[in-house]
Amino acid sequence: MSIAARNVIRLLVATAAIILSAALLNFTVDPLQLFRPARLFAAMYSSDSRMQDAGLIRS
């Protein structure tokens, strides 16, 4: 395998690792409770209407 092909594979693996770690962090923290109810901290409501409107539209 050539050096260029190895570098492309390393780039793809690094990109996948970064994307997966960001997704895992978002799923773990999930400040807006989009994926599951909060377990690490108590749920709280925001006074920002932009966040509330998304929940109203969904339900």
N, CA, C and O atoms as a GROMACS GRO file, in nm:
protein
  236
    1MET      N    1   0.084  -0.117   0.000
    1MET     CA    2   0.000   0.000   0.000
    1MET      C    3   0.089   0.124   0.000
    1MET      O    4   0.189   0.131   0.072
    2SER      N    5   0.052   0.220  -0.081
    2SER     CA    6   0.134   0.340  -0.092
    2SER      C    7   0.112   0.433   0.027
    2SER      O    8   0.018   0.418   0.104
    3ILE      N    9   0.201   0.528   0.038
    3ILE     CA   10   0.194   0.624   0.149
    3ILE      C   11   0.067   0.709   0.136
    3ILE      O   12   0.003   0.740   0.237
    4ALA      N   13   0.032   0.747   0.014
    4ALA     CA   14  -0.088   0.830  -0.006
    4ALA      C   15  -0.214   0.754   0.037
    4ALA      O   16  -0.303   0.812   0.100
    5ALA      N   17  -0.222   0.628   0.004
    5ALA     CA   18  -0.340   0.548   0.043
    5ALA      C   19  -0.348   0.533   0.194
    5ALA      O   20  -0.456   0.540   0.252
    6ARG      N   21  -0.233   0.513   0.259
    6ARG     CA   22  -0.232   0.504   0.406
    6ARG      C   23  -0.276   0.635   0.470
    6ARG      O   24  -0.348   0.634   0.570
    7ASN      N   25  -0.233   0.745   0.412
    7ASN     CA   26  -0.273   0.876   0.466
    7ASN      C   27  -0.423   0.900   0.449
    7ASN      O   28  -0.487   0.959   0.537
    8VAL      N   29  -0.479   0.856   0.338
    8VAL     CA   30  -0.623   0.871   0.316
    8VAL      C   31  -0.700   0.786   0.417
    8VAL      O   32  -0.801   0.831   0.472
    9ILE      N   33  -0.654   0.666   0.442
    9ILE     CA   34  -0.719   0.578   0.539
    9ILE      C   35  -0.710   0.639   0.679
    9ILE      O   36  -0.807   0.638   0.754
   10ARG      N   37  -0.593   0.692   0.714
   10ARG     CA   38  -0.577   0.757   0.845
   10ARG      C   39  -0.670   0.877   0.858
   10ARG      O   40  -0.727   0.900   0.964
   11LEU      N   41  -0.685   0.954   0.751
   11LEU     CA   42  -0.775   1.069   0.752
   11LEU      C   43  -0.920   1.025   0.772
   11LEU      O   44  -0.993   1.085   0.851
   12LEU      N   45  -0.962   0.921   0.702
   12LEU     CA   46  -1.098   0.872   0.716
   12LEU      C   47  -1.125   0.817   0.856
   12LEU      O   48  -1.233   0.839   0.912
   13VAL      N   49  -1.029   0.746   0.913
   13VAL     CA   50  -1.045   0.693   1.049
   13VAL      C   51  -1.051   0.807   1.150
   13VAL      O   52  -1.133   0.803   1.241
   14ALA      N   53  -0.966   0.906   1.134
   14ALA     CA   54  -0.968   1.020   1.226
   14ALA      C   55  -1.099   1.098   1.214
   14ALA      O   56  -1.154   1.142   1.315
   15THR      N   57  -1.149   1.115   1.094
   15THR     CA   58  -1.276   1.184   1.073
   15THR      C   59  -1.390   1.108   1.138
   15THR      O   60  -1.475   1.167   1.204
   16ALA      N   61  -1.393   0.976   1.119
   16ALA     CA   62  -1.497   0.894   1.179
   16ALA      C   63  -1.489   0.899   1.331
   16ALA      O   64  -1.593   0.904   1.398
   17ALA      N   65  -1.369   0.898   1.386
   17ALA     CA   66  -1.353   0.904   1.531
   17ALA      C   67  -1.403   1.037   1.587
   17ALA      O   68  -1.467   1.039   1.693
   18ILE      N   69  -1.376   1.145   1.520
   18ILE     CA   70  -1.422   1.276   1.566
   18ILE      C   71  -1.574   1.285   1.559
   18ILE      O   72  -1.638   1.333   1.653
   19ILE      N   73  -1.633   1.238   1.451
   19ILE     CA   74  -1.779   1.243   1.437
   19ILE      C   75  -1.846   1.155   1.542
   19ILE      O   76  -1.945   1.195   1.603
   20LEU      N   77  -1.793   1.036   1.563
   20LEU     CA   78  -1.852   0.946   1.663
   20LEU      C   79  -1.839   1.000   1.805
   20LEU      O   80  -1.930   0.986   1.885
   21SER      N   81  -1.725   1.062   1.835
   21SER     CA   82  -1.708   1.117   1.969
   21SER      C   83  -1.802   1.236   1.991
   21SER      O   84  -1.854   1.253   2.102
   22ALA      N   85  -1.825   1.318   1.889
   22ALA     CA   86  -1.920   1.429   1.902
   22ALA      C   87  -2.062   1.376   1.920
   22ALA      O   88  -2.138   1.431   2.001
   23ALA      N   89  -2.098   1.272   1.846
   23ALA     CA   90  -2.231   1.214   1.861
   23ALA      C   91  -2.249   1.150   1.998
   23ALA      O   92  -2.356   1.163   2.059
   24LEU      N   93  -2.147   1.083   2.048
   24LEU     CA   94  -2.154   1.022   2.180
   24LEU      C   95  -2.165   1.128   2.290
   24LEU      O   96  -2.242   1.111   2.385
   25LEU      N   97  -2.090   1.235   2.276
   25LEU     CA   98  -2.099   1.344   2.374
   25LEU      C   99  -2.238   1.407   2.372
   25LEU      O  100  -2.294   1.435   2.478
   26ASN      N  101  -2.293   1.429   2.254
   26ASN     CA  102  -2.426   1.487   2.243
   26ASN      C  103  -2.532   1.394   2.301
   26ASN      O  104  -2.625   1.440   2.367
   27PHE      N  105  -2.519   1.264   2.278
   27PHE     CA  106  -2.616   1.169   2.332
   27PHE      C  107  -2.604   1.160   2.484
   27PHE      O  108  -2.705   1.145   2.553
   28THR      N  109  -2.482   1.168   2.535
   28THR     CA  110  -2.460   1.158   2.680
   28THR      C  111  -2.512   1.282   2.752
   28THR      O  112  -2.583   1.270   2.852
   29VAL      N  113  -2.476   1.399   2.705
   29VAL     CA  114  -2.514   1.523   2.772
   29VAL      C  115  -2.657   1.561   2.736
   29VAL      O  116  -2.739   1.584   2.825
   30ASP      N  117  -2.689   1.569   2.608
   30ASP     CA  118  -2.822   1.597   2.554
   30ASP      C  119  -2.894   1.707   2.631
   30ASP      O  120  -2.993   1.679   2.699
   31PRO      N  121  -2.847   1.831   2.622
   31PRO     CA  122  -2.904   1.938   2.704
   31PRO      C  123  -3.050   1.968   2.673
   31PRO      O  124  -3.123   2.013   2.762
   32LEU      N  125  -3.095   1.944   2.553
   32LEU     CA  126  -3.235   1.972   2.519
   32LEU      C  127  -3.325   1.850   2.535
   32LEU      O  128  -3.444   1.858   2.507
   33GLN      N  129  -3.270   1.738   2.579
   33GLN     CA  130  -3.342   1.613   2.601
   33GLN      C  131  -3.418   1.569   2.475
   33GLN      O  132  -3.535   1.532   2.482
   34LEU      N  133  -3.350   1.574   2.362
   34LEU     CA  134  -3.411   1.532   2.237
   34LEU      C  135  -3.408   1.380   2.220
   34LEU      O  136  -3.501   1.324   2.162
   35PHE      N  137  -3.306   1.313   2.268
   35PHE     CA  138  -3.289   1.171   2.244
   35PHE      C  139  -3.337   1.084   2.360
   35PHE      O  140  -3.378   0.970   2.338
   36ARG      N  141  -3.334   1.136   2.481
   36ARG     CA  142  -3.378   1.060   2.600
   36ARG      C  143  -3.392   1.157   2.716
   36ARG      O  144  -3.336   1.266   2.713
   37PRO      N  145  -3.467   1.117   2.820
   37PRO     CA  146  -3.480   1.205   2.937
   37PRO      C  147  -3.346   1.223   3.009
   37PRO      O  148  -3.260   1.136   3.004
   38ALA      N  149  -3.330   1.336   3.074
   38ALA     CA  150  -3.207   1.366   3.146
   38ALA      C  151  -3.191   1.272   3.264
   38ALA      O  152  -3.286   1.248   3.338
   39ARG      N  153  -3.070   1.220   3.283
   39ARG     CA  154  -3.039   1.135   3.397
   39ARG      C  155  -2.927   1.191   3.481
   39ARG      O  156  -2.920   1.164   3.601
   40LEU      N  157  -2.839   1.270   3.421
   40LEU     CA  158  -2.724   1.323   3.494
   40LEU      C  159  -2.758   1.447   3.574
   40LEU      O  160  -2.692   1.477   3.673
   41PHE      N  161  -2.861   1.520   3.531
   41PHE     CA  162  -2.898   1.643   3.599
   41PHE      C  163  -3.049   1.661   3.587
   41PHE      O  164  -3.113   1.602   3.500
   42ALA      N  165  -3.105   1.742   3.674
   42ALA     CA  166  -3.250   1.764   3.674
   42ALA      C  167  -3.293   1.841   3.550
   42ALA      O  168  -3.220   1.926   3.499
   43ALA      N  169  -3.411   1.810   3.503
   43ALA     CA  170  -3.465   1.880   3.387
   43ALA      C  171  -3.500   2.024   3.426
   43ALA      O  172  -3.548   2.050   3.536
   44MET      N  173  -3.476   2.115   3.334
   44MET     CA  174  -3.511   2.254   3.361
   44MET      C  175  -3.566   2.315   3.234
   44MET      O  176  -3.532   2.275   3.123
   45TYR      N  177  -3.651   2.412   3.252
   45TYR     CA  178  -3.712   2.478   3.138
   45TYR      C  179  -3.637   2.606   3.107
   45TYR      O  180  -3.586   2.674   3.196
   46SER      N  181  -3.631   2.637   2.980
   46SER     CA  182  -3.562   2.757   2.935
   46SER      C  183  -3.665   2.866   2.905
   46SER      O  184  -3.776   2.837   2.861
   47SER      N  185  -3.628   2.987   2.930
   47SER     CA  186  -3.718   3.097   2.896
   47SER      C  187  -3.702   3.139   2.750
   47SER      O  188  -3.773   3.228   2.703
   48ASP      N  189  -3.612   3.076   2.679
   48ASP     CA  190  -3.590   3.106   2.538
   48ASP      C  191  -3.702   3.044   2.455
   48ASP      O  192  -3.715   2.922   2.452
   49SER      N  193  -3.781   3.126   2.389
   49SER     CA  194  -3.896   3.075   2.314
   49SER      C  195  -3.855   2.992   2.193
   49SER      O  196  -3.933   2.909   2.146
   50ARG      N  197  -3.735   3.013   2.141
   50ARG     CA  198  -3.691   2.934   2.026
   50ARG      C  199  -3.679   2.787   2.061
   50ARG      O  200  -3.710   2.701   1.979
   51MET      N  201  -3.635   2.756   2.182
   51MET     CA  202  -3.625   2.617   2.225
   51MET      C  203  -3.762   2.559   2.256
   51MET      O  204  -3.786   2.442   2.228
   52GLN      N  205  -3.851   2.638   2.311
   52GLN     CA  206  -3.984   2.590   2.344
   52GLN      C  207  -4.068   2.565   2.219
   52GLN      O  208  -4.148   2.472   2.216
   53ASP      N  209  -4.051   2.648   2.117
   53ASP     CA  210  -4.130   2.634   1.994
   53ASP      C  211  -4.102   2.500   1.926
   53ASP      O  212  -4.194   2.440   1.870
   54ALA      N  213  -3.980   2.455   1.929
   54ALA     CA  214  -3.947   2.327   1.866
   54ALA      C  215  -4.023   2.213   1.933
   54ALA      O  216  -4.072   2.123   1.865
   55GLY      N  217  -4.034   2.216   2.066
   55GLY     CA  218  -4.110   2.114   2.136
   55GLY      C  219  -4.258   2.124   2.109
   55GLY      O  220  -4.326   2.021   2.098
   56LEU      N  221  -4.309   2.244   2.099
   56LEU     CA  222  -4.451   2.261   2.067
   56LEU      C  223  -4.484   2.211   1.927
   56LEU      O  224  -4.588   2.148   1.905
   57ILE      N  225  -4.397   2.238   1.834
   57ILE     CA  226  -4.418   2.193   1.695
   57ILE      C  227  -4.414   2.042   1.688
   57ILE      O  228  -4.494   1.981   1.617
   58ARG      N  229  -4.321   1.980   1.762
   58ARG     CA  230  -4.310   1.833   1.761
   58ARG      C  231  -4.432   1.765   1.818
   58ARG      O  232  -4.473   1.659   1.770
   59SER      N  233  -4.492   1.825   1.921
   59SER     CA  234  -4.606   1.760   1.984
   59SER      C  235  -4.736   1.824   1.941
   59SER      O  236  -4.843   1.781   1.985
   0.00000   0.00000   0.00000
